Amino acid sequence: MTTQTEATTEPQARDPKWWTLAAVCTGVFMLLLDITIVNVALPDIQTDLAASLSDLQWVIDAYALSLAALLLTAGSLADLYGRRLVFVVGLLLFTAGSVACGLAQDVFFLSIARAFQGIGGAAMFATALALLASAFSGRDRGVAFGAFGATTGVAVAVGPVLGGVLTSGLSWRWIFFVNIPICLVALAIALLRVKESHDPSAGAPDWAGFLSFSGALGLLVYGLIRSGEEGWGDDVVLACLGGAGFLFAVFLLVQWGAKHPMFDLSLLRKPTFNGGLIAALGVSASIFSLLAYLVLYIQGVLGFSAVQSGFRLVLLSAMAFVFAALAGRLTEKVPTKLLIGPGFLVLGVGLYLLHGIPTSADPDSWHHLIPGLLVCGVAIGLINPPLASTAVGVVAPQKAGMASGANSTFRQVGIATGIATLGSLFANQVGREVTDGLAGTPAAGNADQIAAAITGGQVRRVVEAAPASARDRISEVATSAFVDSLNHIILIAMVLAFVTGVLTLILIRQRDFVVHGGPPRAETAGEAGPAASDAEATPDSGTDAAVLSGAPVGAPHAGEQEPGKHLP
């Protein structure tokens, strides 16, 4: 005899919408896993491909740049040509990029392949939530977004450990090759089971906006990274920064007059929306950009392996995962500004606790990081879910997709510019300290080469390669230069977190929310990364209407986290 439960479950299992959920969650899990595991592999990539610090910055930023530049445009293309089609194309591009990353024999090719991953990632991010929204309604939609949030959280949480295991046990190349079977599963489900959906009223993509925005962002990041090698007065650096400013002004003019703009400037009229953009930029440019340099310290200075580094970073991602679940529930009862603003203040405290790393290569020095990583994880968890709600809760439903996409774009811009800026400041200070510290010694003539190696985290290798007579002095200078410079950029990230907290407390106002007179209700708990936060708190009926309206929907991101989250 068939029970009522069996009769209910059997049709549900055959319902194609659950296959849509499976395809989206599988694809996004792959994206976020890849973002979070790259950080712990950076030292091995550096050694294998003889990469400098600026090369490592491009490994991260090539992905973030292409994702940030294409996210909104990919959403428009999905509405016009089909969300499933764009999602499948994104899967194929991301996987092709992953294979190319794993086969890379030099760091330039690796960076280009990472850019291809970013193109595919943008296509998938931009369509993920739209596919779910078109397939689900009512209570099932809450279940779907909850599963999506759980998937992103798990990907961010396990990423550092899995990345460490693959890097230490096999090779850094396997952090990319592992995407192949995951993609094949997602691709098969998407092609065989997922229904296509369009927006009948979709307009043509804003190609002028895309080109001007991409050019501005690319020149800005290139100038920032180059300044770490050549200094801020370099002619190329100044030309890039000036060109970035010019193209950004062109972008604003294009958006002002476009019939179907990539970014509707009228969204900036609400202070709360601006506060959300500042928060998205701030969390990525501070803690998530800093993670890459913490990994270089843990492995390059303290001598831990990739898997040991991954387990240490779990302190941050685990706390972020737990507190995102709590914050997701609190968004129903607590004003959004009282989660985001204080969350950044807590982040500032966590970064303050990270600051003051002792000048020592003793592996036990990592214990200094524990309180800061835990508190920073709490802060990330508090910030991400209400930030996702803020992105869409203060605009009319038909503009919620663009608003969410803009918030996700700002996360990627934060990663790209944060990595570049912190790295430039870090490299400049290392260079000064090494030059001053080795002045008057036989190693003074090689100060530039030594500084370049130290900047990339190769402190132990520099010491091992030094002549016995100069080893003690070089060890002291190398460790001091790296740790002092790391403490310097931690301090900058801390100030950024505190400033962002104050600005969000000022700008975010409850009266700006348009969904039922208050912030959107959070349906799901969330995750830990910069790269994956737009689904952590699923808006109530207002966002449902927005997503169903066919507007381009931005999804989470590295990182990312993000992603995350960016980590990257």
Long-range contacts (C-beta under 8 A, 24 or more apart in sequence): 16-135, 16-193, 16-194, 16-195, 17-135, 17-136, 17-140, 17-144, 19-189, 19-192, 19-193, 19-194, 20-131, 20-132, 20-135, 20-136, 20-193, 20-194, 20-195, 21-132, 21-135, 21-136, 21-144, 21-147, 21-148, 22-189, 22-193, 23-87, 23-131, 23-186, 23-189, 23-190, 23-193, 23-194, 24-87, 24-128, 24-131, 24-132, 24-148, 25-147, 25-148, 25-151, 26-182, 26-185, 26-186, 26-189, 27-87, 27-90, 27-91, 27-124, 27-128, 27-183, 27-186, 27-190, 28-124, 28-125, 28-128, 28-148, 28-151, 28-152, 28-155, 28-532, 28-555, 28-556, 29-151, 29-152, 29-154, 29-155, 29-182, 30-94, 30-179, 30-182, 30-183, 30-186, 31-94, 31-121, 31-124, 31-125, 31-155, 31-531, 31-557, 32-152, 32-155, 32-156, 32-159, 32-527, 32-529, 32-531, 32-532, 32-556, 32-557, 32-558, 32-559, 32-560, 32-561, 32-562, 32-563, 32-564, 32-565, 33-155, 33-158, 33-159, 33-162, 33-178, 33-179, 33-182, 34-98, 34-117, 34-175, 34-176, 34-179, 34-558, 35-63, 35-159, 35-529, 35-531, 35-557, 35-558, 35-559, 35-560, 35-561, 35-562, 35-563, 35-564, 35-566, 35-567, 35-568, 36-155, 36-156, 36-159, 36-160, 36-163, 36-317, 36-529, 36-531, 36-558, 36-559, 36-560, 36-561, 36-562, 36-563, 36-564, 36-565, 36-566, 36-567, 36-568, 37-159, 37-160, 37-162, 37-163, 37-164, 37-166, 37-167, 37-175, 37-310, 38-163, 38-175, 38-558, 38-567, 38-568, 39-160, 39-163, 39-291, 39-292, 39-295, 39-313, 39-567, 39-568, 40-160, 40-163, 40-164, 40-167, 40-295, 40-299, 40-306, 40-307, 40-309, 40-310, 40-313, 41-163, 41-166, 41-167, 41-172, 41-175, 41-306, 42-292, 42-295, 42-296, 42-457, 43-295, 43-296, 43-299, 43-300, 43-306, 43-457, 44-167, 44-171, 44-172, 44-306, 45-107, 45-110, 45-172, 46-456, 46-457, 46-458, 47-458, 48-172, 49-104, 49-105, 49-106, 49-107, 49-110, 50-107, 51-107, 51-456, 52-229, 52-452, 52-455, 52-456, 53-228, 53-423, 53-426, 53-427, 53-452, 53-455, 53-456, 53-457, 54-225, 54-226, 54-228, 54-229, 54-423, 54-427, 55-107, 55-108, 55-111, 56-107, 56-292, 56-456, 57-225, 57-228, 57-292, 57-419, 57-420, 57-423, 58-107, 58-111, 58-114, 58-225, 59-107, 59-110, 59-111, 59-114, 60-114, 60-292, 60-415, 60-419, 60-558, 60-568, 61-221, 61-225, 61-415, 61-416, 61-419, 61-420, 62-111, 62-112, 62-114, 62-115, 62-118, 63-114, 63-115, 63-117, 63-118, 63-121, 63-558, 63-568, 64-118, 64-412, 64-413, 64-415, 64-416, 64-419, 64-558, 64-559, 64-568, 65-115, 65-118, 65-214, 65-217, 65-218, 65-221, 65-412, 65-416, 66-115, 66-116, 66-117, 66-118, 66-119, 66-121, 66-122, 67-118, 67-119, 67-121, 67-122, 67-125, 67-412, 67-557, 68-217, 68-409, 68-412, 68-413, 68-416, 69-122, 69-210, 69-213, 69-214, 69-217, 69-218, 70-118, 70-119, 70-122, 70-123, 70-126, 70-210, 70-214, 71-122, 71-125, 71-126, 71-405, 71-408, 71-409, 71-412, 71-554, 72-126, 72-210, 72-262, 72-263, 72-402, 72-405, 72-406, 72-409, 72-552, 72-554, 73-122, 73-205, 73-206, 73-207, 73-210, 73-262, 74-122, 74-123, 74-125, 74-126, 74-127, 74-552, 75-126, 75-127, 75-130, 75-401, 75-402, 75-405, 75-551, 75-552, 75-553, 75-554, 76-202, 76-203, 76-204, 76-205, 76-206, 76-260, 76-262, 76-552, 77-123, 77-205, 78-123, 78-126, 78-127, 78-130, 78-552, 79-130, 79-198, 79-199, 79-202, 79-550, 79-551, 79-552, 80-198, 80-199, 80-202, 80-203, 80-204, 80-205, 81-198, 82-196, 82-197, 82-198, 83-127, 83-130, 83-131, 83-134, 83-196, 83-197, 83-198, 84-127, 84-131, 84-190, 84-194, 84-195, 84-196, 84-197, 85-196, 86-123, 86-126, 86-127, 87-123, 87-124, 87-127, 87-128, 87-131, 87-190, 87-194, 88-187, 88-190, 88-191, 89-120, 89-123, 90-119, 90-120, 90-121, 90-122, 90-123, 90-124, 90-125, 90-127, 91-120, 91-124, 91-183, 91-186, 91-187, 91-190, 92-120, 92-183, 92-187, 93-117, 93-119, 93-120, 93-123, 94-119, 94-120, 94-121, 94-123, 94-124, 94-179, 94-183, 95-120, 95-179, 95-180, 95-183, 95-187, 96-120, 98-176, 98-177, 98-179, 98-180, 98-183, 99-176, 99-177, 99-180, 101-173, 101-176, 102-173, 102-174, 102-176, 102-177, 103-173, 121-557, 124-555, 125-408, 125-554, 125-555, 125-556, 125-557, 126-405, 126-552, 126-553, 126-554, 126-555, 127-553, 127-555, 128-535, 128-553, 128-555, 129-404, 129-534, 129-535, 129-547, 129-553, 129-555, 130-197, 130-401, 130-547, 130-550, 130-552, 130-553, 131-194, 131-197, 133-544, 133-547, 133-548, 133-553, 134-195, 134-197, 134-547, 134-548, 135-194, 135-195, 135-197, 137-544, 141-523, 141-538, 141-544, 142-523, 142-524, 142-538, 145-523, 145-524, 145-535, 145-538, 146-523, 146-524, 146-525, 146-538, 148-524, 148-535, 149-328, 149-524, 149-525, 149-526, 149-527, 149-535, 149-536, 149-537, 149-538, 150-524, 150-525, 152-526, 152-527, 152-529, 152-532, 152-533, 152-535, 152-536, 152-556, 153-321, 153-324, 153-325, 153-525, 153-526, 153-527, 153-528, 153-532, 153-536, 154-527, 155-527, 155-532, 156-317, 156-320, 156-321, 156-527, 156-528, 156-529, 156-531, 156-532, 156-560, 156-561, 156-562, 156-563, 156-564, 156-565, 156-567, 157-314, 157-317, 157-318, 157-321, 157-527, 157-528, 159-317, 159-567, 160-309, 160-310, 160-311, 160-313, 160-314, 160-317, 161-307, 161-310, 161-311, 161-314, 162-310, 163-306, 163-310, 164-305, 164-306, 164-307, 164-308, 164-309, 164-310, 164-311, 165-307, 165-310, 167-306, 167-307, 168-305, 168-306, 168-307, 169-307, 172-306, 198-550, 199-549, 199-550, 199-551, 200-550, 201-550, 202-550, 203-259, 203-260, 204-260, 205-260, 205-262, 206-254, 206-255, 206-258, 206-260, 206-261, 206-262, 208-254, 208-258, 209-251, 209-254, 209-255, 209-258, 209-261, 209-262, 209-263, 210-262, 212-247, 212-248, 212-250, 212-251, 212-254, 213-247, 213-248, 213-251, 213-262, 215-243, 215-244, 215-247, 216-243, 216-244, 216-245, 216-246, 216-247, 216-248, 216-250, 216-251, 217-244, 217-413, 217-416, 219-243, 219-244, 219-247, 220-244, 220-417, 220-420, 221-416, 221-417, 221-420, 224-417, 224-420, 224-421, 224-423, 224-424, 225-420, 225-423, 225-424, 227-424, 227-428, 228-420, 228-423, 228-424, 228-425, 228-426, 228-427, 228-428, 228-455, 229-427, 231-428, 263-402, 263-406, 264-399, 264-402, 267-395, 267-399, 267-402, 267-403, 267-406, 270-394, 270-395, 270-512, 271-506, 271-507, 271-508, 271-509, 271-512, 272-390, 272-394, 272-507, 272-508, 272-509, 272-512, 272-513, 273-390, 273-391, 273-394, 273-395, 273-403, 273-512, 274-507, 275-337, 275-340, 275-390, 275-503, 275-504, 275-506, 275-507, 275-508, 276-387, 276-390, 276-391, 276-394, 276-407, 276-508, 277-406, 277-407, 277-410, 278-500, 278-503, 278-504, 278-507, 279-340, 279-344, 279-383, 279-387, 279-390, 279-500, 279-504, 280-387, 280-391, 280-407, 280-408, 280-410, 280-411, 280-414, 281-410, 281-411, 281-413, 281-414, 281-500, 282-344, 282-414, 282-496, 282-497, 282-499, 282-500, 282-504, 283-344, 283-347, 283-380, 283-383, 283-384, 283-387, 283-411, 283-414, 283-500, 283-530, 284-410, 284-411, 284-412, 284-413, 284-414, 284-415, 284-418, 284-530, 284-559, 284-560, 284-562, 284-566, 285-414, 285-415, 285-417, 285-418, 285-421, 285-493, 285-496, 286-347, 286-351, 286-418, 286-493, 286-494, 286-496, 286-497, 286-500, 287-347, 287-350, 287-351, 287-376, 287-379, 287-380, 287-493, 287-497, 288-414, 288-415, 288-418, 288-529, 288-530, 288-558, 288-559, 288-560, 288-561, 288-562, 288-563, 288-564, 288-565, 288-566, 288-567, 288-568, 289-414, 289-415, 289-418, 289-419, 289-421, 289-422, 289-493, 290-351, 290-418, 290-422, 290-489, 290-490, 290-493, 291-316, 291-566, 291-567, 291-568, 292-419, 292-567, 292-568, 293-422, 293-423, 293-426, 293-486, 293-489, 294-354, 294-369, 294-486, 296-456, 296-457, 297-357, 297-457, 297-482, 297-483, 297-486, 298-366, 298-369, 299-457, 300-456, 300-457, 300-458, 300-459, 300-460, 300-482, 301-361, 301-457, 301-459, 301-460, 301-479, 301-482, 301-483, 302-361, 302-362, 302-363, 302-365, 302-366, 303-361, 303-363, 303-460, 304-363, 304-366, 312-366, 312-369, 312-373, 313-373, 315-370, 315-373, 315-374, 315-377, 316-373, 316-374, 316-376, 316-377, 316-380, 316-528, 317-377, 317-528, 317-529, 317-565, 318-377, 319-373, 319-374, 319-376, 319-377, 319-378, 319-380, 319-381, 320-377, 320-378, 320-380, 320-381, 320-384, 320-527, 320-528, 320-529, 320-565, 321-381, 321-526, 321-527, 321-528, 322-381, 323-377, 323-378, 323-380, 323-381, 323-382, 324-380, 324-381, 324-382, 324-384, 324-385, 324-525, 324-526, 324-527, 324-528, 324-536, 325-381, 325-525, 325-526, 326-381, 326-525, 327-381, 327-382, 327-383, 327-384, 327-385, 327-386, 327-522, 327-525, 327-526, 327-537, 328-385, 328-522, 328-524, 328-525, 328-526, 328-536, 328-537, 329-522, 329-525, 330-386, 331-385, 331-386, 331-389, 331-519, 331-520, 331-521, 331-522, 331-537, 332-521, 332-522, 335-510, 335-519, 336-386, 336-389, 336-390, 336-393, 336-508, 336-510, 336-513, 336-519, 337-504, 337-505, 337-508, 337-509, 337-510, 339-382, 339-383, 339-385, 339-386, 340-382, 340-383, 340-386, 340-387, 340-390, 340-504, 340-508, 341-501, 341-502, 341-504, 341-505, 341-508, 342-382, 342-501, 342-505, 343-379, 343-380, 343-382, 343-383, 343-386, 343-501, 344-379, 344-383, 344-497, 344-498, 344-500, 344-501, 344-504, 345-497, 345-498, 345-501, 346-375, 346-378, 346-379, 346-382, 347-375, 347-376, 347-379, 347-380, 347-383, 347-497, 347-501, 348-494, 348-495, 348-497, 348-498, 348-501, 349-375, 349-379, 350-374, 350-375, 350-376, 350-377, 350-378, 350-379, 351-376, 351-490, 351-491, 351-493, 351-494, 351-497, 352-494, 354-490, 355-487, 355-490, 355-491, 355-494, 356-487, 357-483, 357-486, 357-487, 357-490, 358-483, 359-479, 359-480, 359-483, 359-484, 360-479, 360-483, 361-459, 361-460, 361-475, 361-479, 377-528, 379-497, 380-528, 380-529, 380-564, 380-565, 381-526, 381-528, 384-526, 384-527, 384-528, 384-529, 384-533, 384-536, 384-537, 384-565, 385-522, 385-524, 385-525, 385-526, 385-533, 385-536, 385-537, 386-519, 386-522, 386-537, 387-533, 388-526, 388-533, 388-534, 388-535, 388-536, 388-537, 388-538, 389-519, 389-520, 389-522, 389-537, 389-539, 390-508, 390-519, 391-534, 391-554, 392-520, 392-539, 392-542, 392-543, 392-546, 393-513, 393-514, 393-515, 393-519, 393-520, 393-539, 393-542, 393-543, 394-512, 394-513, 394-514, 395-514, 395-546, 396-514, 397-542, 397-543, 397-545, 397-546, 397-549, 398-545, 398-546, 398-549, 398-551, 399-546, 399-551, 400-539, 400-542, 400-543, 400-545, 400-546, 400-547, 400-549, 400-551, 401-546, 401-547, 401-549, 401-550, 401-551, 401-552, 401-553, 401-554, 402-551, 402-552, 402-554, 404-534, 404-553, 404-554, 404-555, 405-552, 405-553, 405-554, 406-554, 407-534, 407-554, 408-534, 408-554, 408-555, 408-556, 408-557, 409-554, 411-530, 411-531, 411-533, 411-557, 411-559, 411-560, 411-562, 411-563, 412-557, 412-559, 414-530, 415-530, 415-558, 415-559, 415-560, 415-562, 415-563, 415-566, 415-568, 419-568, 422-489, 422-492, 422-493, 425-485, 425-488, 425-489, 425-492, 426-455, 426-485, 426-486, 426-488, 426-489, 427-451, 427-455, 427-485, 429-481, 429-484, 429-485, 429-488, 430-454, 430-455, 430-481, 430-482, 430-485, 431-455, 433-477, 433-480, 433-481, 433-484, 433-485, 434-477, 434-478, 434-481, 437-473, 437-476, 437-477, 437-480, 437-481, 438-473, 438-474, 438-477, 441-470, 441-473, 442-467, 442-469, 442-470, 443-470, 443-473, 443-474, 450-474, 450-478, 451-481, 454-478, 454-481, 454-482, 455-482, 457-482, 514-542, 515-539, 515-540, 515-541, 515-542, 515-543, 516-540, 516-541, 516-542, 527-556, 527-564, 527-565, 528-561, 528-564, 528-565, 529-556, 529-557, 529-558, 529-559, 529-560, 529-561, 529-562, 529-563, 529-564, 529-565, 529-566, 529-567, 530-557, 530-558, 530-559, 530-560, 530-561, 530-562, 530-563, 530-564, 530-565, 530-566, 530-567, 531-556, 531-557, 531-558, 531-559, 531-560, 531-561, 531-562, 531-563, 531-564, 531-565, 531-566, 531-567, 531-568, 532-556, 532-557, 532-559, 532-560, 532-561, 532-562, 532-563, 532-564, 532-565, 533-557, 533-562, 533-564, 533-565
